[in-house]
Amino acid sequence: MKIMIKKYTAFLFLISFVFLCGCNQKMSIDSSDTYVPNQDSQENFIRYGSQLYFADTHTGIYFLNSDNGFLYVIDKETHSCQPLCNRSDCMHDKETSFEKKKECTAFLNTYFRSLVYYNDCIYFQSVEDKTDKDGVTYELNEICKISTDGTNREVLYSTRDYTIWDFKIHRGYIYFDGSKKDNEGAAEGSNMALYKVSADGKGNTDELLPYYKYDILNGMSVCDTRFYGNHLFLWITKLDGTKENSYLINYDLQTDKWENLSEKLEVNINSMFTIFNDKLIFANGSKVYECDFNGENQKKILDCSDLIAGYQYYTPFTNDGENLIISAANDDNEADTEELTLRSGGEEINEQLEQKLNERLAMAGMEVVEARINYLAYAPEIAAVMLRRQQASAIITAREKIVEGAVSMVKMALHKLSEEEIVELDEDKKAAMVSNLLVVLCADEAAQPVVNTGTLNH
């Protein structure tokens, strides 16, 4: 009997040891140039906008509720959804006491929604206020990991030097969008960059891509980044006057080499992109194209207008591994139309909504007293494209107003000089004066005049 007990105890110990250490086992990286589950970023399959709101595992789908800070799991077989906590005496998200909430394994106490599945663990982001030995309060940014059953949790990477905005884990490294803090501990989005650190949270934090060199102030914007296989793909846009040019960049994670794929592409990319069946998928207008990772073998695979017409933007922004998911949207310029819009005719739309609802519900003996739209937003992947279009339209409109005002002021100046006989100007002098005044009045920056100490002719 004693022998049996010893074997039983040893058996339990072995299971516990394997279970607790399973999340910490060092991963052997597969360098195949395709998607490898459990070691590659899942952003091409479950991404919404710019963030990963879900983590897809073999048995369930995990998501973090940023409103209450609880981690939930949806079982793939039963489709049941519950907080990631197995304690029978825990009230989970029904608990009102904050101290009691902290005892629940599903309570992560973070307002960040990004989740990553890597090496059989779930990773999440948190921020905590700390006080050092000198009594100085600072913000500590952390990337933590938790076992898929919620029983084992630890801080993997922590820093007080950077503010972490978002992160991904891909093939042995943590990549995070972050801003380096100044001496006072403040960080701004204007100095954001893509940083890289080992997936075990140890070693140096290296700057891989300085976003701040491509910001909108310099006419460029890094709009989208995607990890896949041995690559990091970037979609960069540049506003050249009234024309927006797009560039698709390939960074090889193995050779550290950058390549501008747009030099090989025959069309300009005007939407977010995704990777599907080991091909880059992007759109130009209603036409969807595919090409190899090196930008070659481009071909049109779909014309969305044949399926659903009447839209300006068709965006292949994600896929589920078997189906390519494309969103469609319009961007009507409300300033140039007299049609009823949410911005200009909100009350009229609410009245129409109330009327339509009453027509539908009258047969059930119900009456709608009031109906209104409190919140309406575009999907992030569409909003990004539309925002750039709106920025371009705003710049053009502002320039038109500036030029119109400048011409009016120049005309008035010439008229006053002539009417009051202050100075006589020939046509060449008038042309020079008009040129100088337009430069001063239309310039983005304050003019720095050069004083002529000679005559008008020298």
MOBEL-V165623 format. One record per run of one state. SS is the DSSP state (alpha for helix, beta for strand, coil for the rest). FROM is the first residue (numbers start at 1). LEN is the number of residues. If there is no record, write none. Layout:
ss/from/len
SS/FROM/LEN
SS/FROM/LEN
This chain:
ss/from/len
coil/1/1
alpha/2/23
coil/25/18
alpha/43/4
coil/47/1
beta/48/1
coil/49/2
beta/51/1
coil/52/2
beta/54/3
coil/57/3
beta/60/6
coil/66/4
beta/70/6
coil/76/5
beta/81/3
coil/84/8
alpha/92/3
coil/95/3
alpha/98/4
coil/102/5
beta/107/1
coil/108/7
beta/115/4
coil/119/2
beta/121/11
coil/132/5
beta/137/11
coil/148/5
beta/153/7
coil/160/2
beta/162/9
coil/171/2
beta/173/8
coil/181/8
alpha/189/3
beta/192/7
coil/199/7
beta/206/4
coil/210/1
alpha/211/4
coil/215/1
alpha/216/3
coil/219/1
beta/220/9
coil/229/2
beta/231/10
coil/241/2
beta/243/10
coil/253/4
beta/257/4
alpha/261/3
coil/264/10
beta/274/3
coil/277/2
beta/279/6
coil/285/2
beta/287/5
coil/292/7
beta/299/5
alpha/304/3
coil/307/6
beta/313/7
coil/320/4
beta/324/6
coil/330/4
alpha/334/3
coil/337/9
alpha/346/19
coil/365/15
alpha/380/40
coil/420/7
alpha/427/16
coil/443/16
